[in-house]
Amino acid sequence: MRAERWRLAATGLLAGVAVAALVALAAVPPGSSGAPAGTGAGQPDLRIVGRSLTAVGERYDLARDRVSCALCHARLSADPFRLTSYGRDYREILFRENPGARSIFDVSFAEIRAAVAATSRTGLDADGDGYDNDLELRFGSDPGDPASHPTVPARVLEGYRRILVADERSGLLEKLRLAGAGHRPDCPDSDGDGVVDCLETLFGFDPNSAASVPAARGGRLALYRVALARAGVAAAR
Amino acid sequence: MGEVGSIDIGSFARDLHPMVVHFPVALMLTGLACEALAAVRRHAGLSRMALLLLGLGFGAALVAVATGLTSPEVRAVQHTLAVTPPTEPGTRALFLQRLARIRIHQRLAYSVLATGALALGVRLWRTRGVLWATASVVSGLALAAAVVATGFAGGRLAR
């Protein structure tokens, strides 16, 4: 009798779940018709809807409020497939290495990371401004805009990069980070753009213009500054 | 899209769903395999084990559906569509395609719950006889198909 009651209760529960599931199934909007037409609120989660941008952001430790879709899309509001030179290079590499992909959603995040790495290989300069993509992203300028590059000469930044890459490989950069080298240096931020003057000057940005701000996080640049100072770079002291 | 941030937003639900979904797939398919083995060998213990696995798998499926529904992905894709004007058909097409795939996965997940409830219900009441045996086989196959299809569609989304 008790087992019978238990069985009836379980059946009732299962029937309830089945009915709810069938109602929910019928309520799922067919395909894409559930797309809203108005302006939404809040920010989309870039880890989902902008995996390419996320991969670049992760690779170069870019500040989330200083990097946007404009990195690859020249005029997203008018034509999403009108790409910047960097966007074109990235797209070409991504689909060349994944020939079966019809859209970005057919490509895994690992493949996106690999394409971002390939687009950032040393020497590839999408906008032809003399600063290669890796150099621009590493220090925070736009690799798809020839007007956007640090004022420090490219050969100087290339020297910095050699030191930093060697430090990355030896693990020194990570040791410095753990020792607190990524903290904000004790110098003013004249233009209030969130990156202090000594870092902006060192990496070729205008410390008196909020419009001239590196996309790389201040903490990353502070870490670079300490590593460069240790390597004897006078400008970093 | 303008200036967009949130590069490293952590989402518990988003990270939890891909972990949880493995349980219903493993438990339900193992349960059905145990049941088939129990029927062949006429092993009562194995049959009870199969029912237990199916029950646990059904519970895990409920949790998986709940975590899937709270995942921020649908909201994120819908938001992107909302802020992407009709003058950008290419971008809209990309995200509409993504949304359509999510909807397919969602429908299949609900079908797992429906077929799972049916399969368990049949197994709770079944007695000896051709009718109940047929009902068991049909509901079991339907459940296996729904689980496999849902897992496949989810796997495509996770790529």
Interface residues (C-beta under 8 A of the other chain):
Chain A: R7 A10 T11 L14 A15 V17 A18 A20 A21 L22 A24 L25 V28 P29 P30 G31 S32 G34 A35 P36 A37 G38 T39 G40 A41 G42 Q43 P44 D45 L46 R47 I48 V49 G50 L53 T54 G57 E58 L62 R64 D65 V67 S68 C69 H73 L76 S77 A78 D79 P80 F81 S103 I104 F105 D106 V107 S108
Chain B: M1 G2 E3 V4 G5 S6 I7 D8 I9 S11 R14 L62 P72 E73 A76 V77 Q78 H79 T80 L81 A82 V83 T84 P85 T87 E88 G90 T91 R92 L94 F95 L96 Q97 R98 L99 A100 R101 R103 Q106 R107 Y110 S111 L113 A114 A117 L118 L120 G121 L124 W125 R159
